[in-house]
Amino acid sequence: MNQRVLAGWALVVLGGLGLLSAAALAYERFRLFVEPDYVPSCSINPIISCGSVMTTDQASVFGFPNPLLGLVAFAVVLTSGVVLIGGARLPRWYWGGLAVGCGLGLLFVHWLIFQSLYRIGALCPYCMVVWAVQLPLFVVALRHVGRPGAASRSRFGGALYRWRWNLVALWYAGLVLLILERFWDYWRTLL
């Protein structure tokens, strides 16, 4: 399987997961608008609670629910993946735009992670799926921006390129450790 088709499948899977999560969040949020007493399906306990997260100012940073951004952004990612699987070649400027969009999404996700952990004090499972797909999406998009082999020509760029998936795994491990540490008092009661 060539790199373009592989990237297409990665965009379809990651974009699809993000789109499903954004759709679930949008549905749950609109249910809360209509029924203020509604308990979202993802509100499981005091820590894993979408309802606690959705009703904060951070959940509507731009004046509308954040999941609406996800619906649009992940639809673009998913469509890009389908186009690649279908055999199209996307120009470098398109990959650049996709990488910039994924990079901005990654910055936003890091802000949301901080807010969830240290300001809101609750975790939303659907949000965490969005967190989980954003970094790999950025890595996949960034991989196709430059000329083939350009990253491997510099020592630092070559190391980053070779270790990119290890760095993603390290990021996941770090995030899990932050979650464990932040809510350790609660997790300890479950043991």
GROMACS elastic network, one bead per residue, 0.5 to 0.9 nm:
[ bonds ]
;  ai    aj funct       b0    kb
    1     4     6  0.83256   500
    1     5     6  0.65112   500
    1     6     6  0.64785   500
    2     5     6  0.55769   500
    2     6     6  0.62165   500
    2     7     6  0.86528   500
    3     7     6  0.59670   500
    3     8     6  0.84327   500
    4     7     6  0.50767   500
    4     8     6  0.61168   500
    4     9     6  0.87555   500
    4    84     6  0.63468   500
    4    85     6  0.75686   500
    4    87     6  0.82396   500
    4    88     6  0.87724   500
    4    89     6  0.77712   500
    4   144     6  0.86216   500
    5     9     6  0.62564   500
    5    10     6  0.85908   500
    5    81     6  0.81775   500
    5    84     6  0.58496   500
    5    86     6  0.81470   500
    5    87     6  0.74251   500
    6     9     6  0.51856   500
    6    10     6  0.62614   500
    6    11     6  0.86687   500
    6    84     6  0.87004   500
    6    85     6  0.79286   500
    7    11     6  0.61332   500
    7    12     6  0.85667   500
    7    81     6  0.70924   500
    7    84     6  0.75822   500
    7    85     6  0.83562   500
    7   140     6  0.64288   500
    7   141     6  0.81343   500
    7   144     6  0.87700   500
    8    11     6  0.51129   500
    8    12     6  0.61524   500
    8    13     6  0.86634   500
    8    78     6  0.84960   500
    8    80     6  0.70926   500
    8    82     6  0.62900   500
    8    83     6  0.74158   500
    8    85     6  0.52291   500
    8    86     6  0.86829   500
    9    13     6  0.60913   500
    9    14     6  0.84101   500
    9    81     6  0.60586   500
    9    82     6  0.76404   500
    9    84     6  0.81420   500
    9    85     6  0.67551   500
   10    13     6  0.52896   500
   10    14     6  0.59012   500
   10    15     6  0.79496   500
   10    81     6  0.72432   500
   10   136     6  0.85574   500
   10   137     6  0.77539   500
   10   140     6  0.75421   500
   11    14     6  0.52801   500
   11    15     6  0.53393   500
   11    16     6  0.77956   500
   11    77     6  0.59234   500
   11    78     6  0.57730   500
   11    79     6  0.83595   500
   11    80     6  0.70787   500
   11    82     6  0.80428   500
   11   137     6  0.67769   500
   11   140     6  0.77880   500
   11   141     6  0.86419   500
   12    15     6  0.51928   500
   12    16     6  0.55784   500
   12    17     6  0.83643   500
   12    77     6  0.71404   500
   12    79     6  0.74692   500
   12    80     6  0.78310   500
   12    82     6  0.64426   500
   12    85     6  0.89319   500
   13    16     6  0.50873   500
   13    17     6  0.61698   500
   13    18     6  0.86048   500
   13    78     6  0.77005   500
   13    81     6  0.85094   500
   14    17     6  0.51793   500
   14    18     6  0.61758   500
   14    19     6  0.85122   500
   14    74     6  0.84702   500
   14    77     6  0.82846   500
   14    78     6  0.78222   500
   14   132     6  0.89515   500
   14   133     6  0.55751   500
   14   134     6  0.80448   500
   14   136     6  0.78613   500
   14   137     6  0.67963   500
   15    18     6  0.50244   500
   15    19     6  0.59278   500
   15    20     6  0.85104   500
   15    73     6  0.84895   500
   15    75     6  0.69667   500
   15    76     6  0.81212   500
   15    77     6  0.53129   500
   15    79     6  0.85102   500
   15    81     6  0.81468   500
   15   133     6  0.76206   500
   15   134     6  0.88916   500
   15   137     6  0.78673   500
   16    20     6  0.60542   500
   16    21     6  0.84861   500
   16    74     6  0.70330   500
   16    75     6  0.78452   500
   16    77     6  0.82834   500
   16    78     6  0.59966   500
   17    20     6  0.52233   500
   17    21     6  0.61723   500
   17    22     6  0.85660   500
   17    74     6  0.85322   500
   17   129     6  0.72619   500
   17   130     6  0.76440   500
   17   133     6  0.74748   500
   18    21     6  0.51294   500
   18    22     6  0.60333   500
   18    23     6  0.84841   500
   18    70     6  0.71040   500
   18    71     6  0.81469   500
   18    73     6  0.89304   500
   18    74     6  0.59149   500
   18    75     6  0.87891   500
   18   126     6  0.86561   500
   18   127     6  0.89642   500
   18   129     6  0.67315   500
   18   130     6  0.52330   500
   18   131     6  0.87385   500
   18   132     6  0.88297   500
   18   133     6  0.66201   500
   18   134     6  0.82020   500
   19    22     6  0.50494   500
   19    23     6  0.59962   500
   19    24     6  0.85160   500
   19    70     6  0.65338   500
   19    71     6  0.56621   500
   19    72     6  0.83490   500
   19    73     6  0.82034   500
   19    74     6  0.51076   500
   19    75     6  0.64539   500
   19    78     6  0.81085   500
   19   130     6  0.85150   500
   20    23     6  0.50643   500
   20    24     6  0.61369   500
   20    25     6  0.85693   500
   20    71     6  0.83999   500
   20    74     6  0.88976   500
   20   126     6  0.87077   500
   21    24     6  0.50907   500
   21    25     6  0.61117   500
   21    26     6  0.85209   500
   21    67     6  0.83436   500
   21    70     6  0.84101   500
   21    71     6  0.88245   500
   21   125     6  0.87569   500
   21   126     6  0.50962   500
   21   127     6  0.70947   500
   21   128     6  0.89456   500
   21   129     6  0.66538   500
   21   130     6  0.66990   500
   22    25     6  0.50346   500
   22    26     6  0.60195   500
   22    27     6  0.85178   500
   22    66     6  0.85058   500
   22    68     6  0.71463   500
   22    69     6  0.82328   500
   22    70     6  0.53324   500
   22    71     6  0.56388   500
   22    74     6  0.82392   500
   22   126     6  0.73085   500
   22   127     6  0.78672   500
   22   130     6  0.76101   500
   23    26     6  0.50362   500
   23    27     6  0.60743   500
   23    28     6  0.85405   500
   23    67     6  0.70684   500
   23    68     6  0.81329   500
   23    70     6  0.80779   500
   23    71     6  0.64314   500
   24    27     6  0.51050   500
   24    28     6  0.61187   500
   24    29     6  0.84959   500
   24    67     6  0.85733   500
   24   126     6  0.72873   500
   25    28     6  0.51116   500
   25    29     6  0.59753   500
   25    30     6  0.85265   500
   25    50     6  0.83171   500
   25    54     6  0.84536   500
   25    66     6  0.88335   500
   25    67     6  0.59915   500
   25    68     6  0.88775   500
   25   126     6  0.65773   500
   25   127     6  0.78088   500
   26    29     6  0.50702   500
   26    30     6  0.60986   500
   26    31     6  0.85081   500
   26    65     6  0.73985   500
   26    66     6  0.82955   500
   26    67     6  0.54073   500
   26    68     6  0.66766   500
   26    71     6  0.84005   500
   27    30     6  0.52761   500
   27    31     6  0.61813   500
   27    32     6  0.87152   500
   28    31     6  0.50739   500
   28    32     6  0.63562   500
   28    33     6  0.88370   500
   28    38     6  0.88183   500
   28    39     6  0.87346   500
   28    40     6  0.58303   500
   28    41     6  0.76727   500
   28    42     6  0.86594   500
   28    50     6  0.85822   500
   28    51     6  0.85176   500
   28    54     6  0.87088   500
   29    32     6  0.50539   500
   29    33     6  0.63990   500
   29    34     6  0.88538   500
   29    40     6  0.81340   500
   29    51     6  0.83198   500
   29    54     6  0.66453   500
   29    55     6  0.84319   500
   29    65     6  0.75834   500
   29    67     6  0.86133   500
   30    34     6  0.62980   500
   30    35     6  0.84209   500
   31    34     6  0.51614   500
   31    35     6  0.57735   500
   31    36     6  0.78575   500
   31    38     6  0.68547   500
   31    39     6  0.89666   500
   31    40     6  0.80711   500
   32    36     6  0.50074   500
   32    37     6  0.71605   500
   32    38     6  0.56950   500
   32    39     6  0.77784   500
   32    40     6  0.77269   500
   32    51     6  0.83405   500
   32    54     6  0.87477   500
   32    55     6  0.86471   500
   33    36     6  0.60321   500
   33    38     6  0.89371   500
   34    38     6  0.85057   500
   35    38     6  0.53133   500
   36    39     6  0.85378   500
   38    51     6  0.87868   500
   39    42     6  0.83118   500
   39    43     6  0.67456   500
   39    50     6  0.88910   500
   39    51     6  0.67077   500
   40    43     6  0.54649   500
   40    44     6  0.87356   500
   40    49     6  0.81064   500
   40    50     6  0.65803   500
   40    51     6  0.58878   500
   41    44     6  0.74783   500
   41    49     6  0.89132   500
   41    50     6  0.80829   500
   41    51     6  0.88257   500
   42    45     6  0.89845   500
   42    48     6  0.73669   500
   42    49     6  0.60631   500
   42    50     6  0.54904   500
   42    51     6  0.76502   500
   42   124     6  0.69980   500
   42   125     6  0.65748   500
   42   126     6  0.76364   500
   43    46     6  0.78544   500
   43    47     6  0.85351   500
   43    48     6  0.60151   500
   43    50     6  0.51490   500
   43    51     6  0.59605   500
   43    52     6  0.79123   500
   43   124     6  0.77258   500
   43   125     6  0.86747   500
   44    47     6  0.78639   500
   44    48     6  0.55684   500
   44    49     6  0.57471   500
   44    50     6  0.83370   500
   45    48     6  0.53366   500
   45    49     6  0.60437   500
   46    49     6  0.61092   500
   46    52     6  0.83721   500
   46   122     6  0.71210   500
   46   123     6  0.89838   500
   46   186     6  0.88749   500
   47    52     6  0.87209   500
   47   121     6  0.70254   500
   47   123     6  0.58634   500
   47   124     6  0.84420   500
   47   183     6  0.76575   500
   47   186     6  0.78266   500
   48    52     6  0.86736   500
   48   122     6  0.59070   500
   48   124     6  0.57459   500
   48   125     6  0.68197   500
   49    52     6  0.54913   500
   49    53     6  0.67838   500
   49    54     6  0.88656   500
   49   122     6  0.60503   500
   49   123     6  0.58201   500
   49   124     6  0.54604   500
   49   125     6  0.77432   500
   50    53     6  0.50988   500
   50    54     6  0.58649   500
   50    55     6  0.86134   500
   50   122     6  0.77727   500
   50   123     6  0.67263   500
   50   125     6  0.70697   500
   50   126     6  0.78325   500
   50   127     6  0.82466   500
   51    54     6  0.51590   500
   51    55     6  0.63254   500
   51   124     6  0.80471   500
   52    55     6  0.59532   500
   52    56     6  0.72053   500
   52   120     6  0.76214   500
   52   121     6  0.85665   500
   52   122     6  0.65733   500
   52   123     6  0.82754   500
   52   124     6  0.82617   500
   53    56     6  0.57451   500
   53    57     6  0.88945   500
   53    58     6  0.79651   500
   53    59     6  0.67097   500
   53   116     6  0.72192   500
   53   120     6  0.67134   500
   53   121     6  0.84736   500
   53   122     6  0.64664   500
   53   123     6  0.70755   500
   53   124     6  0.65778   500
   54    57     6  0.82692   500
   54    58     6  0.81028   500
   54    59     6  0.53557   500
   54    60     6  0.82250   500
   54    65     6  0.82616   500
   54   124     6  0.84572   500
   55    58     6  0.83657   500
   55    59     6  0.67385   500
   55    60     6  0.86503   500
   56    59     6  0.55160   500
   56    60     6  0.75493   500
   56   120     6  0.77410   500
   57    60     6  0.56181   500
   57    61     6  0.64620   500
   57    63     6  0.88974   500
   58    61     6  0.52753   500
   58    66     6  0.84216   500
   58   112     6  0.74736   500
   58   115     6  0.73791   500
   58   116     6  0.88210   500
   58   120     6  0.87862   500
   59    62     6  0.89002   500
   59    64     6  0.82170   500
   59    65     6  0.59186   500
   59    66     6  0.56590   500
   59    67     6  0.83265   500
   59   112     6  0.85920   500
   60    63     6  0.52589   500
   60    66     6  0.53048   500
   60    67     6  0.86937   500
   61    64     6  0.70379   500
   61    65     6  0.74988   500
   61    66     6  0.68219   500
   62    65     6  0.77262   500
   62    66     6  0.75507   500
   63    66     6  0.86101   500
   64    67     6  0.86368   500
   64    68     6  0.75023   500
   64    69     6  0.89256   500
   65    68     6  0.59381   500
   65    69     6  0.78750   500
   66    69     6  0.55084   500
   66    70     6  0.69393   500
   67    71     6  0.62353   500
   67    72     6  0.88275   500
   67   127     6  0.88889   500
   68    71     6  0.50485   500
   68    72     6  0.65538   500
   68    73     6  0.86666   500
   69    72     6  0.54168   500
   69    73     6  0.60456   500
   69    74     6  0.83584   500
   70    73     6  0.50492   500
   70    74     6  0.55782   500
   70    75     6  0.79418   500
   70   130     6  0.83571   500
   71    74     6  0.56325   500
   71    75     6  0.60152   500
   71    76     6  0.87596   500
   72    75     6  0.52316   500
   72    76     6  0.64571   500
   72    77     6  0.89114   500
   73    76     6  0.52548   500
   73    77     6  0.64278   500
   73    78     6  0.87504   500
   73   101     6  0.80756   500
   73   102     6  0.86656   500
   73   105     6  0.87609   500
   74    78     6  0.59713   500
   74    79     6  0.83924   500
   75    78     6  0.51087   500
   75    79     6  0.60237   500
   75    80     6  0.84759   500
   76    79     6  0.51536   500
   76    80     6  0.60733   500
   76    81     6  0.86577   500
   76    98     6  0.87972   500
   77    80     6  0.51048   500
   77    81     6  0.63263   500
   77    82     6  0.88150   500
   77    98     6  0.78173   500
   77   137     6  0.84943   500
   78    81     6  0.51434   500
   78    82     6  0.63584   500
   78    83     6  0.87332   500
   79    82     6  0.50872   500
   79    83     6  0.61944   500
   79    84     6  0.86528   500
   80    83     6  0.51451   500
   80    84     6  0.62806   500
   80    85     6  0.87434   500
   80    90     6  0.84763   500
   81    84     6  0.50930   500
   81    85     6  0.62010   500
   81    86     6  0.85235   500
   82    85     6  0.51271   500
   82    86     6  0.61250   500
   82    87     6  0.88786   500
   83    86     6  0.50186   500
   83    87     6  0.66841   500
   83    88     6  0.57506   500
   83    89     6  0.82793   500
   83    90     6  0.84963   500
   84    87     6  0.52625   500
   84    88     6  0.50707   500
   84    89     6  0.65641   500
   84    90     6  0.74189   500
   85    88     6  0.73648   500
   90    93     6  0.82166   500
   90    94     6  0.62304   500
   90    95     6  0.69195   500
   91    94     6  0.53646   500
   91    95     6  0.66359   500
   91    96     6  0.87513   500
   91   145     6  0.88969   500
   92    95     6  0.50783   500
   92    96     6  0.60682   500
   92    97     6  0.86362   500
   92   144     6  0.72285   500
   92   145     6  0.55735   500
   92   146     6  0.74026   500
   92   147     6  0.86436   500
   93    97     6  0.61676   500
   93    98     6  0.85432   500
   93   145     6  0.75518   500
   94    97     6  0.50676   500
   94    98     6  0.61274   500
   94    99     6  0.85091   500
   94   145     6  0.83735   500
   95    99     6  0.59788   500
   95   100     6  0.85113   500
   95   141     6  0.59724   500
   95   142     6  0.72902   500
   95   143     6  0.87538   500
   95   144     6  0.61383   500
   95   145     6  0.53055   500
   95   146     6  0.89464   500
   96    99     6  0.50357   500
   96   100     6  0.61326   500
   96   101     6  0.85435   500
   96   141     6  0.75393   500
   96   142     6  0.72908   500
   96   144     6  0.80092   500
   96   145     6  0.53083   500
   96   146     6  0.84861   500
   97   100     6  0.50731   500
   97   101     6  0.60849   500
   97   102     6  0.84904   500
   97   141     6  0.88903   500
   97   145     6  0.89365   500
   98   101     6  0.50729   500
   98   102     6  0.60338   500
   98   103     6  0.83885   500
   98   138     6  0.81590   500
   98   141     6  0.61246   500
   98   142     6  0.81527   500
   98   145     6  0.89574   500
   99   102     6  0.50281   500
   99   103     6  0.58729   500
   99   104     6  0.85009   500
   99   137     6  0.82414   500
   99   138     6  0.58045   500
   99   139     6  0.80862   500
   99   140     6  0.82521   500
   99   142     6  0.52473   500
   99   143     6  0.87499   500
   99   144     6  0.86913   500
   99   145     6  0.74642   500
  100   104     6  0.61063   500
  100   105     6  0.84437   500
  100   138     6  0.82918   500
  100   141     6  0.86849   500
  100   142     6  0.84792   500
  101   104     6  0.51696   500
  101   105     6  0.60976   500
  101   106     6  0.85171   500
  101   138     6  0.83823   500
  102   106     6  0.60013   500
  102   107     6  0.86589   500
  102   134     6  0.67992   500
  102   135     6  0.78970   500
  102   137     6  0.65128   500
  102   139     6  0.87402   500
  102   141     6  0.75515   500
  102   142     6  0.88161   500
  103   107     6  0.63004   500
  103   108     6  0.86105   500
  103   134     6  0.83901   500
  103   135     6  0.82229   500
  103   137     6  0.88833   500
  103   138     6  0.59391   500
  103   142     6  0.88975   500
  104   107     6  0.51075   500
  104   108     6  0.62037   500
  104   109     6  0.85494   500
  105   108     6  0.50146   500
  105   109     6  0.60244   500
  105   110     6  0.86205   500
  105   134     6  0.68875   500
  105   135     6  0.88854   500
  105   138     6  0.86150   500
  106   110     6  0.62375   500
  106   111     6  0.86926   500
  106   131     6  0.79554   500
  106   134     6  0.57582   500
  106   135     6  0.63047   500
  106   138     6  0.74344   500
  107   110     6  0.51806   500
  107   111     6  0.63920   500
  107   112     6  0.87127   500
  108   111     6  0.51072   500
  108   112     6  0.62048   500
  108   113     6  0.86157   500
  109   113     6  0.60211   500
  109   114     6  0.85966   500
  109   127     6  0.89414   500
  109   130     6  0.79197   500
  109   131     6  0.59389   500
  109   134     6  0.75987   500
  110   114     6  0.62644   500
  110   115     6  0.85749   500
  110   131     6  0.79829   500
  111   114     6  0.52012   500
  111   115     6  0.62055   500
  111   116     6  0.86576   500
  112   116     6  0.59926   500
  112   117     6  0.84737   500
  112   127     6  0.88822   500
  112   131     6  0.87556   500
  113   116     6  0.51395   500
  113   117     6  0.60853   500
  113   118     6  0.83803   500
  113   123     6  0.87850   500
  113   127     6  0.89937   500
  113   128     6  0.84735   500
  113   131     6  0.77898   500
  113   175     6  0.88432   500
  114   117     6  0.52628   500
  114   118     6  0.57503   500
  114   119     6  0.72863   500
  114   120     6  0.89474   500
  115   118     6  0.55014   500
  115   120     6  0.59493   500
  115   121     6  0.78909   500
  116   119     6  0.59888   500
  116   121     6  0.55922   500
  116   122     6  0.56667   500
  116   123     6  0.60627   500
  116   124     6  0.82404   500
  117   120     6  0.64238   500
  117   121     6  0.51196   500
  117   122     6  0.64655   500
  117   123     6  0.72662   500
  117   178     6  0.81664   500
  117   179     6  0.71121   500
  117   182     6  0.67120   500
  117   183     6  0.84347   500
  118   121     6  0.57434   500
  118   122     6  0.86908   500
  118   182     6  0.78175   500
  119   122     6  0.86475   500
  120   123     6  0.84230   500
  121   182     6  0.84236   500
  121   183     6  0.82904   500
  122   183     6  0.88687   500
  123   126     6  0.89522   500
  123   127     6  0.77054   500
  123   128     6  0.74521   500
  123   179     6  0.88210   500
  124   127     6  0.51330   500
  124   128     6  0.61881   500
  124   129     6  0.88640   500
  125   128     6  0.50132   500
  125   129     6  0.64811   500
  125   130     6  0.88993   500
  126   129     6  0.51914   500
  126   130     6  0.66318   500
  126   131     6  0.88192   500
  127   130     6  0.50648   500
  127   131     6  0.62652   500
  127   132     6  0.86644   500
  128   132     6  0.60758   500
  128   133     6  0.87432   500
  129   133     6  0.63774   500
  129   134     6  0.87329   500
  130   133     6  0.54014   500
  130   134     6  0.62207   500
  131   134     6  0.55218   500
  131   135     6  0.75342   500
  132   135     6  0.67937   500
  132   136     6  0.77686   500
  132   172     6  0.76127   500
  133   136     6  0.57083   500
  133   137     6  0.61770   500
  133   138     6  0.87847   500
  134   137     6  0.51731   500
  134   138     6  0.62883   500
  134   139     6  0.87983   500
  135   138     6  0.50794   500
  135   139     6  0.62660   500
  135   140     6  0.87136   500
  135   168     6  0.69321   500
  135   171     6  0.86980   500
  136   140     6  0.61215   500
  136   141     6  0.85529   500
  136   165     6  0.81228   500
  136   168     6  0.69534   500
  137   140     6  0.51729   500
  137   141     6  0.61317   500
  137   142     6  0.84345   500
  138   141     6  0.51926   500
  138   142     6  0.58975   500
  138   143     6  0.84352   500
  139   142     6  0.51521   500
  139   143     6  0.60627   500
  139   164     6  0.72940   500
  139   165     6  0.82524   500
  139   168     6  0.85190   500
  140   143     6  0.52459   500
  140   144     6  0.70402   500
  141   144     6  0.56666   500
  141   145     6  0.68365   500
  142   145     6  0.53097   500
  142   146     6  0.77203   500
  143   146     6  0.70752   500
  143   148     6  0.87651   500
  143   151     6  0.88660   500
  143   161     6  0.81225   500
  144   147     6  0.76718   500
  144   148     6  0.78172   500
  145   148     6  0.87821   500
  146   149     6  0.81334   500
  146   150     6  0.64459   500
  146   151     6  0.75564   500
  147   150     6  0.53545   500
  147   151     6  0.80794   500
  148   151     6  0.77830   500
  148   152     6  0.88736   500
  149   152     6  0.53891   500
  149   153     6  0.68064   500
  149   158     6  0.87745   500
  150   153     6  0.55174   500
  150   154     6  0.78137   500
  150   157     6  0.83036   500
  150   158     6  0.84602   500
  151   154     6  0.62882   500
  151   155     6  0.85370   500
  151   156     6  0.83674   500
  151   158     6  0.52946   500
  151   159     6  0.86207   500
  151   160     6  0.81536   500
  151   161     6  0.65111   500
  152   155     6  0.69817   500
  152   156     6  0.82478   500
  152   157     6  0.58127   500
  152   159     6  0.74425   500
  152   160     6  0.86101   500
  152   161     6  0.68630   500
  152   162     6  0.81248   500
  153   156     6  0.87653   500
  153   157     6  0.71475   500
  153   158     6  0.62895   500
  154   157     6  0.51486   500
  154   158     6  0.56835   500
  154   159     6  0.83566   500
  155   158     6  0.51848   500
  155   159     6  0.62130   500
  155   160     6  0.86949   500
  156   159     6  0.51705   500
  156   160     6  0.62080   500
  156   161     6  0.85582   500
  157   160     6  0.50893   500
  157   161     6  0.60243   500
  157   162     6  0.85595   500
  158   161     6  0.50483   500
  158   162     6  0.60728   500
  158   163     6  0.84446   500
  159   162     6  0.51862   500
  159   163     6  0.59607   500
  159   164     6  0.81716   500
  160   163     6  0.52218   500
  160   164     6  0.55514   500
  160   167     6  0.83047   500
  161   164     6  0.52315   500
  161   165     6  0.85188   500
  162   165     6  0.78704   500
  162   166     6  0.84949   500
  163   166     6  0.51258   500
  163   167     6  0.61156   500
  163   168     6  0.87069   500
  164   167     6  0.50935   500
  164   168     6  0.63442   500
  164   169     6  0.87947   500
  165   169     6  0.62234   500
  165   170     6  0.85152   500
  166   169     6  0.50324   500
  166   170     6  0.61150   500
  166   171     6  0.85724   500
  167   171     6  0.60891   500
  167   172     6  0.86356   500
  168   171     6  0.50042   500
  168   172     6  0.63188   500
  168   173     6  0.86922   500
  169   172     6  0.50751   500
  169   173     6  0.62320   500
  169   174     6  0.85925   500
  170   173     6  0.50272   500
  170   174     6  0.60889   500
  170   175     6  0.85747   500
  171   174     6  0.50148   500
  171   175     6  0.61390   500
  171   176     6  0.86343   500
  172   175     6  0.50928   500
  172   176     6  0.62004   500
  172   177     6  0.86010   500
  173   176     6  0.51475   500
  173   177     6  0.61806   500
  173   178     6  0.86550   500
  174   177     6  0.50624   500
  174   178     6  0.61716   500
  174   179     6  0.86655   500
  175   178     6  0.50515   500
  175   179     6  0.62333   500
  175   180     6  0.85802   500
  176   179     6  0.51282   500
  176   180     6  0.61087   500
  176   181     6  0.85441   500
  177   180     6  0.50109   500
  177   181     6  0.59769   500
  177   182     6  0.84250   500
  178   181     6  0.51394   500
  178   182     6  0.59421   500
  178   183     6  0.85510   500
  179   182     6  0.52092   500
  179   183     6  0.61801   500
  179   184     6  0.79645   500
  180   183     6  0.55571   500
  180   184     6  0.53402   500
  180   187     6  0.74183   500
  181   184     6  0.50509   500
  181   185     6  0.84321   500
  182   185     6  0.81142   500
  183   186     6  0.54624   500
  183   187     6  0.62752   500
  183   188     6  0.86307   500
  184   187     6  0.50036   500
  184   188     6  0.58776   500
  184   189     6  0.86715   500
  185   188     6  0.53197   500
  185   189     6  0.67808   500
  186   189     6  0.53748   500
  186   190     6  0.70225   500
  187   190     6  0.53206   500
  187   191     6  0.70305   500
  188   191     6  0.54954   500
